[in-house]
Structures are given as C-alpha cells and as structure tokens.
Amino acid sequence: MIKTILQSSFFLLVGNVFGRSIMFITNVFIARLLSQEKFGEYMLIRNTIITLHSIVNSSSNLIIIKEVAIARKNPKHISVLVTILAVINFLIALTLSCLLFYLTPYMVEYFFLGKTSLINILYISSLMLFFSLLASFVQNLLIGFEEYQKIALSSIYASFLSLPIVFIFIYFYAQTGAIIGVTLYFTIDFIIKYIILNKIQYNVITMIDILKESKKILLFSLPLLISIFISSLSFWYARTLIIEETNSFADIAIFDAAFQWLTIIMLITGSTSSVVLPMLVKADKKNKIKIFKINLIINFLLSVIIALFFIIFSTQIMSIYGDNYIKGGNILTILAGTAIFFTISSIFNKWMISHEEVWIIPIINLVSSISLFIVLHYSFQSPIIKLALSFCSFYLISSCMYIFYFYKRSKIL
C-alpha cells in the first residue's frame, strides 16, 4: 500500500513540479528584472487570479476526483459525470473570467491603489484565469482516472514548450509579458491534457441522467464552495489590507516571494494526499483508516523535513530574489512552520470529503478566518510579519479543529 501511494504520488508530483517550476522561475526572473514595487504589483495580480482560481478549483477538485474514482467502473455513469462536470466547469470559468474583465477598473481603483497602468494587465489576466481553470479541471479528471504517468508527461511537454516563450515575453514586455507568457502556458497545458483525456471513450447519455447527476454534484459542492470562498477571499483581502496600510507594493513583494516556498511544501504534500483520495473512496472501513494513517505520517514527516530546510537556509533562499528581499528570511521561517499546519489540515480535509462530512469544513474555515483577522488587527509586529503570523494562525486553528472533531466523533485512532 505504501509503495502504491508513493509511486502514484511520484508521478503526480513530477507533473506538478514541472508546472509550478514555470511559475517559480517566472517570479524569480521578474523579481530580478523589475523594481520591488513593480514586482509587488505583479504578485498581487497573480494572487488575485490564484484566489479566484482557488475558489472554483478547490471547491470542486476533490469532488471531481472522488466521483470519477467511484464511477469509473460504470461506462454510462462516467459518461454522464464527465459531461456534467465539463459543462459546469466551462460555464463557471467563462462567467468568472468575464466578471473579472468587467470589474477590472473598479478593482484597480479600490484594491490596487488606483494604478491605472495595471488595468490592461488585469484584462489579460482574465484570459489566464479561464485557461488555468480548464487545465485544472482536466487534470482533476485524470487524477480520478488515476492516470498519473500521463499527467506527468503532459506537464513536462507543456513546461518545455512554454518556458522559452515565457522568458521572451518577460524580457521584452516585463509585467505584461509575464502575464501573457503564463497565460500561454496554461493554454498549452490545457490543450495537451485535453487531448489525453479525449482518448477515453464514453457511452451515449440522456438528459435525465445529466439532470439527476447534476443535482447530486451541486448539493455536495455547495459547502466546499462556501468554505473555499471564505478562506481564499480572506487570504486575498488580508494582502490588500497590508498594501493599504503601507501604501506600497514593496512589502507584499517580499511576503509573496517567501510565500512561493510555502507552496512547494503544499505541492509535495498535496500530490500525495490527492493520490490517496481515490483509494479512500474505494476502500473498506479498516483499510480507509490504514490508508489515512500512512498518508498522515508520510506527509507530516515530509512537511517537517522541508520546513526545517527552509528555516535553516531562509536568508540564502530569499537572496535569490535580490538584496532587497534578504530581510524576508524571517517571513520564510514563519511560513515554513505554517506549512506543517497546512499539511495536517489538508489531510483531514480530504478524509472529511471521502466520508461526505462536508458541512463541518465551512465552519472550520470561518473560525480560522476570524482568527486570521484578529491576529492581523491586534498584532504589534511589522505589516508583513503580522501578515505571515495571521496566515499561520489560520492553519493552526484549522488543524486543531479538525483533530478535535475527529477525536470527538471517535472515527479514527
């Protein structure tokens, strides 16, 4: 069982690493090319897209993986499911992208210090949002089908095809070029994954089948959508509060440079826990507990080891972005510790979804978000220090509440 988890996780991790490497290299390159203020502007735009992307993807990805894993043995059912999910996700991606495009002038005025030079970049970002959502949707389907090797290969192809294009656009068009380059990456990534998915054959389905399955999916998705909306919006709004407090993008540039390294731990542990979800929904009660414990131990140890490495070499890591970012070493230290709590929270979250106990999740996220803003408001630290501490408080409270709930319910251990 451990071998299966690690082998499947390895291929998914390879695919995610190649995809994230584009983002990571892009961010380092633009940080060294632009001023700290300009890099901060760019990162806030990227985080705006990531926030909107997370609200949709994080509320649906585990459902997609879970339902596909259950339905894959029934050709008719899987046909209904994939069709419904494709239509719903396409409409959501299109609607959200159009909404971002329409609201861009207002967002710049109220959340981006009124810098009108960012309007065109945000317009382009709406297209990035559209294709990134579609690419994530197709990848979630492939995870449900447990096609981990194909995911890895598609990400490798997309990365090698996109990296030269991204560099060229960044070099000649700076901020705008970075957004265009990343948008092209998501477009290429979606096309390659879609070609792979399209090779799967589906049976003929009826409208009655579609309507019946749609109701089930939407009802199950609602609490997850609420919970992700709460957490993602809280993280994004916390950043904008720091920008308003400092009246500058310079501090948020340091924070987001450090935050990139937190996402590395999220990426590694997320790959393992995503692989485990299809196994959980198919296993009996005894094996579910065994799988859960193995997953928890593996991911906890991984997060602690990587976090310690980031803490020890925090100053050297932040120097990659330039001399102005070295003082962000203490931010990286806090966020590295935060990653451990994130890992615990994420694993328990997937267990809840596999058992369809989803209504507790928005409650936990709401309480955690309240703790985030309490720390942000009452802390006497510097703006970016208290922002890092507020993120840490969110995942600390979240993981503690999950653990308490599980012991209270006596479902494990």
C-alpha positions as CSV (number, residue, x, y, z in Angstrom):
1,M,0.0,0.0,0.0
2,I,2.8,2.4,0.9
3,K,4.5,1.5,-2.4
4,T,1.3,2.3,-4.4
5,I,0.9,5.6,-2.6
6,L,4.5,6.7,-3.1
7,Q,4.7,5.5,-6.7
8,S,1.5,7.3,-7.7
9,S,2.4,10.4,-5.8
10,F,5.8,10.5,-7.5
11,F,4.3,10.8,-11.0
12,L,1.7,13.4,-9.9
13,L,4.5,15.3,-8.1
14,V,6.6,15.3,-11.2
15,G,3.8,16.7,-13.2
16,N,3.0,19.4,-10.6
17,V,6.7,20.3,-10.2
18,F,7.2,20.9,-13.9
19,G,4.1,23.1,-13.9
20,R,5.0,25.0,-10.8
21,S,8.6,25.4,-12.0
22,I,7.3,27.7,-14.7
23,M,5.6,29.9,-12.1
24,F,8.6,29.8,-9.8
25,I,11.2,30.6,-12.4
26,T,9.0,33.4,-13.9
27,N,8.6,35.0,-10.5
28,V,12.3,34.9,-9.7
29,F,13.2,36.3,-13.2
30,I,10.7,39.1,-13.0
31,A,11.8,39.9,-9.4
32,R,15.3,40.5,-10.5
33,L,14.2,42.3,-13.7
34,L,11.8,44.8,-12.1
35,S,11.8,47.1,-9.1
36,Q,10.5,45.7,-5.8
37,E,7.4,47.9,-6.2
38,K,6.6,46.6,-9.7
39,F,7.2,43.0,-8.6
40,G,4.7,43.6,-5.8
41,E,2.1,44.8,-8.3
42,Y,2.7,41.8,-10.4
43,M,2.4,39.4,-7.5
44,L,-0.9,41.0,-6.3
45,I,-2.4,40.5,-9.8
46,R,-1.2,36.9,-9.8
47,N,-2.6,36.3,-6.3
48,T,-5.9,37.8,-7.5
49,I,-6.1,35.2,-10.2
50,I,-4.9,32.4,-7.8
51,T,-7.7,33.4,-5.3
52,L,-10.4,33.2,-7.9
53,H,-8.9,30.0,-9.3
54,S,-8.8,28.5,-5.8
55,I,-12.4,29.4,-5.1
56,V,-13.5,27.3,-8.1
57,N,-10.9,24.6,-8.2
58,S,-10.5,23.9,-4.5
59,S,-14.3,23.6,-4.1
60,S,-14.6,21.1,-7.0
61,N,-11.3,19.3,-7.5
62,L,-11.8,16.8,-4.6
63,I,-15.4,16.2,-5.7
64,I,-14.3,15.5,-9.3
65,I,-11.6,13.1,-8.1
66,K,-13.9,11.4,-5.7
67,E,-16.8,11.0,-8.1
68,V,-14.7,9.9,-11.0
69,A,-12.9,7.3,-8.9
70,I,-16.3,5.9,-7.8
71,A,-17.9,6.0,-11.3
72,R,-15.0,4.9,-13.5
73,K,-16.1,1.2,-13.4
74,N,-19.5,2.1,-14.9
75,P,-19.1,3.4,-18.5
76,K,-22.5,5.0,-18.7
77,H,-22.2,6.7,-15.3
78,I,-18.7,8.1,-16.1
79,S,-20.1,9.5,-19.3
80,V,-22.8,11.3,-17.5
81,L,-20.4,12.5,-14.9
82,V,-17.7,13.8,-17.2
83,T,-20.3,15.6,-19.4
84,I,-21.9,17.4,-16.5
85,L,-18.6,18.4,-14.9
86,A,-17.3,19.7,-18.3
87,V,-20.3,21.9,-18.9
88,I,-20.5,23.2,-15.3
89,N,-16.7,24.0,-15.2
90,F,-16.7,25.6,-18.6
91,L,-19.6,27.9,-17.7
92,I,-18.1,28.8,-14.4
93,A,-14.7,29.5,-15.9
94,L,-16.3,31.7,-18.7
95,T,-18.6,33.6,-16.2
96,L,-15.8,34.3,-13.7
97,S,-13.4,35.4,-16.4
98,C,-15.9,37.8,-17.9
99,L,-16.8,39.1,-14.5
100,L,-13.1,39.8,-13.7
101,F,-12.8,41.6,-17.1
102,Y,-15.8,43.8,-16.4
103,L,-14.8,44.6,-12.8
104,T,-11.1,45.4,-13.6
105,P,-11.4,49.2,-13.4
106,Y,-13.2,49.1,-10.1
107,M,-10.7,46.6,-8.6
108,V,-7.8,48.8,-9.6
109,E,-9.4,51.8,-8.1
110,Y,-10.3,50.2,-4.7
111,F,-7.7,47.5,-4.2
112,F,-4.6,48.4,-6.4
113,L,-4.1,52.0,-5.1
114,G,-5.7,53.4,-8.2
115,K,-2.8,52.5,-10.5
116,T,-4.4,52.7,-13.9
117,S,-1.3,51.2,-15.6
118,L,-2.4,47.8,-14.2
119,I,-5.8,47.8,-15.9
120,N,-4.6,46.2,-19.2
121,I,-2.6,43.6,-17.3
122,L,-5.7,42.6,-15.4
123,Y,-7.7,42.4,-18.6
124,I,-5.2,39.9,-19.9
125,S,-5.3,38.1,-16.6
126,S,-9.0,37.3,-17.1
127,L,-7.9,35.0,-20.0
128,M,-5.3,33.4,-17.8
129,L,-8.0,32.7,-15.3
130,F,-10.1,31.0,-17.9
131,F,-7.5,28.6,-19.2
132,S,-6.0,27.9,-15.8
133,L,-9.4,26.7,-14.6
134,L,-9.9,24.5,-17.6
135,A,-6.4,23.0,-17.3
136,S,-7.0,22.2,-13.6
137,F,-10.4,20.7,-14.4
138,V,-8.9,18.3,-16.9
139,Q,-6.1,17.3,-14.6
140,N,-8.6,16.6,-11.8
141,L,-10.4,14.2,-14.2
142,L,-7.1,12.5,-15.0
143,I,-6.4,12.1,-11.3
144,G,-9.8,10.5,-10.8
145,F,-8.9,8.0,-13.6
146,E,-5.5,7.5,-11.8
147,E,-3.6,8.4,-15.0
148,Y,-0.6,9.8,-13.1
149,Q,2.0,9.0,-15.6
150,K,0.1,10.8,-18.4
151,I,-0.3,13.8,-16.1
152,A,3.5,13.9,-15.6
153,L,4.2,13.6,-19.3
154,S,1.7,16.3,-20.3
155,S,3.1,18.7,-17.7
156,I,6.7,18.0,-18.9
157,Y,5.6,18.7,-22.5
158,A,3.8,21.9,-21.6
159,S,6.7,23.2,-19.5
160,F,9.3,22.7,-22.1
161,L,7.2,24.2,-24.8
162,S,6.2,27.2,-22.7
163,L,9.4,28.1,-20.8
164,P,11.2,29.8,-23.8
165,I,8.0,31.7,-24.7
166,V,7.6,32.9,-21.1
167,F,11.2,34.2,-20.9
168,I,10.9,36.0,-24.2
169,F,7.7,37.8,-23.2
170,I,9.1,38.7,-19.8
171,Y,12.3,40.1,-21.3
172,F,10.6,42.3,-23.8
173,Y,7.4,43.3,-22.1
174,A,8.1,42.9,-18.3
175,Q,4.9,42.7,-16.2
176,T,2.6,42.5,-19.2
177,G,4.9,39.9,-20.8
178,A,4.9,37.8,-17.7
179,I,1.1,37.6,-17.7
180,I,0.9,36.8,-21.4
181,G,3.6,34.1,-21.0
182,V,1.9,32.4,-18.1
183,T,-1.5,32.6,-19.9
184,L,0.1,30.8,-22.9
185,Y,1.5,28.2,-20.6
186,F,-2.0,27.4,-19.1
187,T,-3.4,27.3,-22.7
188,I,-0.8,24.8,-23.9
189,D,-1.2,22.8,-20.7
190,F,-5.0,22.6,-21.2
191,I,-4.7,21.6,-24.8
192,I,-2.3,18.7,-24.1
193,K,-4.3,17.3,-21.2
194,Y,-7.5,17.6,-23.2
195,I,-6.0,15.6,-26.0
196,I,-5.0,12.9,-23.5
197,L,-8.5,12.9,-21.8
198,N,-10.3,12.8,-25.2
199,K,-8.9,9.3,-25.9
200,I,-11.2,7.9,-23.2
201,Q,-14.4,6.6,-24.8
202,Y,-17.9,7.4,-23.4
203,N,-21.3,5.9,-24.0
204,V,-24.4,7.7,-25.1
205,I,-26.2,9.5,-22.3
206,T,-29.6,11.1,-21.8
207,M,-30.8,14.4,-20.5
208,I,-32.5,12.7,-17.5
209,D,-29.2,11.2,-16.5
210,I,-27.5,14.6,-16.7
211,L,-30.1,16.4,-14.6
212,K,-30.1,13.7,-11.9
213,E,-26.3,13.7,-11.6
214,S,-26.1,17.5,-11.7
215,K,-28.3,17.9,-8.7
216,K,-26.2,15.4,-6.7
217,I,-22.9,17.2,-7.6
218,L,-24.2,20.7,-6.9
219,L,-25.6,19.8,-3.5
220,F,-22.3,18.1,-2.5
221,S,-20.3,21.0,-3.8
222,L,-22.1,23.8,-2.0
223,P,-20.4,23.6,1.4
224,L,-17.0,23.2,-0.2
225,L,-17.6,26.3,-2.3
226,I,-18.6,28.3,0.7
227,S,-15.6,27.1,2.7
228,I,-13.1,27.9,-0.1
229,F,-14.8,31.3,-0.8
230,I,-14.3,32.2,2.9
231,S,-10.6,31.1,3.1
232,S,-9.5,32.3,-0.4
233,L,-11.1,35.7,0.0
234,S,-9.7,36.1,3.5
235,F,-6.1,35.5,2.2
236,W,-6.6,37.9,-0.7
237,Y,-8.2,40.6,1.4
238,A,-5.5,40.3,4.1
239,R,-2.9,41.1,1.4
240,T,-4.9,44.2,0.2
241,L,-5.1,45.5,3.8
242,I,-1.3,45.4,4.2
243,I,-1.0,47.3,0.9
244,E,-3.4,49.9,2.1
245,E,-1.6,50.1,5.5
246,T,1.9,50.6,3.9
247,N,0.6,52.5,0.8
248,S,3.1,50.4,-1.2
249,F,3.5,47.1,-3.0
250,A,7.1,46.7,-1.7
251,D,6.3,44.8,1.5
252,I,3.8,42.5,-0.3
253,A,6.5,41.7,-2.8
254,I,8.7,40.3,0.0
255,F,5.9,38.4,1.5
256,D,4.8,36.7,-1.7
257,A,8.4,35.9,-2.6
258,A,8.6,34.0,0.6
259,F,5.1,32.5,0.2
260,Q,6.3,30.8,-3.0
261,W,8.4,28.5,-0.9
262,L,5.4,27.6,1.3
263,T,3.6,26.5,-1.9
264,I,6.4,24.0,-2.6
265,I,5.5,22.1,0.6
266,M,1.8,22.4,-0.3
267,L,2.6,21.0,-3.7
268,I,4.5,18.0,-2.4
269,T,2.0,17.0,0.3
270,G,-0.9,17.9,-1.9
271,S,0.3,15.4,-4.5
272,T,0.4,12.6,-2.0
273,S,-3.0,13.4,-0.4
274,S,-4.7,13.8,-3.8
275,V,-3.5,10.3,-4.8
276,V,-4.9,8.9,-1.6
277,L,-8.4,10.3,-2.2
278,P,-9.4,7.7,-4.9
279,M,-8.0,5.0,-2.7
280,L,-10.1,6.2,0.3
281,V,-13.4,6.2,-1.5
282,K,-12.9,2.6,-2.8
283,A,-11.5,1.1,0.4
284,D,-13.4,-0.6,3.2
285,K,-13.5,0.9,6.7
286,K,-10.5,-0.9,8.0
287,N,-8.3,-0.1,5.0
288,K,-9.5,3.5,5.0
289,I,-8.1,4.0,8.5
290,K,-4.9,2.4,7.5
291,I,-4.5,4.5,4.3
292,F,-5.3,7.6,6.3
293,K,-2.7,6.9,8.9
294,I,0.0,6.1,6.4
295,N,-0.8,9.3,4.4
296,L,-0.8,11.4,7.6
297,I,2.6,10.1,8.7
298,I,4.2,10.4,5.3
299,N,3.0,13.9,4.7
300,F,3.8,15.2,8.2
301,L,7.4,13.9,8.0
302,L,7.8,15.4,4.6
303,S,6.5,18.8,5.6
304,V,8.7,18.9,8.8
305,I,11.8,18.0,6.9
306,I,11.3,20.5,4.1
307,A,10.2,23.2,6.6
308,L,13.4,22.7,8.6
309,F,15.5,23.1,5.5
310,F,13.7,26.3,4.5
311,I,14.1,27.7,8.1
312,I,17.9,26.9,8.2
313,F,18.6,28.4,4.8
314,S,15.9,31.1,4.8
315,T,18.3,34.0,4.3
316,Q,20.1,32.3,1.5
317,I,16.9,31.3,-0.2
318,M,15.4,34.9,-0.1
319,S,18.7,36.3,-1.5
320,I,17.8,34.6,-4.8
321,Y,15.3,37.4,-5.5
322,G,17.9,40.1,-4.8
323,D,19.4,42.1,-1.9
324,N,16.1,43.8,-1.1
325,Y,14.5,40.5,-0.3
326,I,17.1,39.2,2.2
327,K,15.2,40.7,5.1
328,G,12.3,38.4,4.2
329,G,14.2,35.4,5.8
330,N,12.1,35.7,9.0
331,I,8.9,35.7,6.9
332,L,10.0,32.5,5.2
333,T,10.7,31.0,8.6
334,I,7.1,31.7,9.8
335,L,5.6,30.4,6.6
336,A,7.7,27.2,6.7
337,G,6.2,26.5,10.1
338,T,2.8,27.3,8.7
339,A,3.2,24.6,6.0
340,I,3.2,21.9,8.7
341,F,-0.2,23.0,10.0
342,F,-1.4,23.3,6.4
343,T,-0.4,19.7,5.7
344,I,-2.3,18.4,8.7
345,S,-5.4,20.4,7.8
346,S,-5.3,19.3,4.2
347,I,-5.1,15.6,5.0
348,F,-8.0,15.7,7.5
349,N,-10.0,17.8,5.0
350,K,-9.7,15.0,2.4
351,W,-10.8,12.4,4.9
352,M,-13.9,14.5,5.6
353,I,-14.7,14.7,1.9
354,S,-14.2,11.0,1.4
355,H,-16.8,10.4,4.1
356,E,-19.1,13.1,2.8
357,E,-19.0,15.1,6.0
358,V,-18.5,18.4,4.2
359,W,-20.6,20.8,6.2
360,I,-18.1,21.0,9.1
361,I,-15.5,22.3,6.6
362,P,-17.0,25.9,6.1
363,I,-17.5,26.2,9.9
364,I,-13.8,25.4,10.4
365,N,-12.7,27.8,7.7
366,L,-14.9,30.6,9.1
367,V,-13.5,30.3,12.6
368,S,-9.9,30.1,11.1
369,S,-10.5,33.2,9.0
370,I,-11.7,35.1,12.1
371,S,-8.5,34.1,13.9
372,L,-6.6,35.4,10.8
373,F,-8.1,38.9,11.0
374,I,-7.8,39.0,14.8
375,V,-4.0,38.4,14.6
376,L,-3.8,40.9,11.6
377,H,-5.6,43.6,13.5
378,Y,-4.2,43.2,17.0
379,S,-0.6,42.2,16.4
380,F,2.0,44.9,17.0
381,Q,4.6,43.4,14.6
382,S,5.6,45.0,11.3
383,P,3.0,44.7,8.5
384,I,4.4,41.7,6.7
385,I,5.4,39.9,9.9
386,K,1.8,40.1,11.2
387,L,0.5,39.0,7.8
388,A,2.7,35.9,8.0
389,L,1.5,35.3,11.6
390,S,-2.1,35.7,10.5
391,F,-1.7,33.0,7.8
392,C,0.0,30.8,10.4
393,S,-2.9,31.3,12.8
394,F,-5.4,30.3,10.1
395,Y,-3.9,26.9,9.5
396,L,-3.0,26.3,13.2
397,I,-6.7,26.8,14.2
398,S,-7.9,24.8,11.3
399,S,-5.7,21.8,12.0
400,C,-6.6,21.9,15.7
401,M,-10.3,22.0,15.0
402,Y,-10.1,19.1,12.5
403,I,-8.2,17.0,15.1
404,F,-10.6,17.8,17.9
405,Y,-13.6,17.0,15.6
406,F,-12.1,13.6,14.7
407,Y,-11.4,12.6,18.3
408,K,-14.8,13.8,19.3
409,R,-16.5,11.7,16.7
410,S,-14.2,8.7,17.5
411,K,-13.8,7.9,13.9
412,I,-10.1,7.3,14.0
413,L,-7.4,6.4,16.5
